[in-house]
Amino acid sequence: MLVTTWKTRIRYAETDQMGYCYYGNYPVFFEMGRVEALRSIGIRYRDLEEQGVMLPVAHLEISYKKPVRYDEEITIETTIPEYPSGTRLPFDYKIFNESGELTTTGRAVLVFALTESGRPCAAPAGVLEALKPHFM
């Protein structure tokens, strides 16, 4: 299992009239965590795309437990809980506020797909190799 964390601060533009972070921003936070988790093991989206592979989201779920507010620093914990099987790569997320309280959980399942056709494909060997040490 691979677990990484990434921090960001809630900007004014990300809030609603109540001063809470707008619910539609959470998938963006998840993406930030996901990109940084992959980068931490040497996988960059740009490199995958240059190889003709993309990772579209096939499934997304979010559970809001407590709001976060403007100017609050949040920690996005991203976990790759399973070694990729076939074409799918799951990610689990937890977002914590400055006090360390759990505010949000989520899960996304991405699918390896060929850029040219959009058809699912097997995970590239380089991705499997980079992830292997985290699942032994």
Buried (B, 14 or more C-beta within 10 A) or exposed (E): EBEBBBEBEBEEEBBEEEEBBEEEBBBEBBBBBBBBBBEBBEBEBEBBEEEEBBBEBBEBEBEBEEBBBBEBEBBBBBBBEBBBEEBBBBBBBBBBBBEEEEBBBBBBEBBBBEEEEEEBBEBBEBBEEBBEEEEE
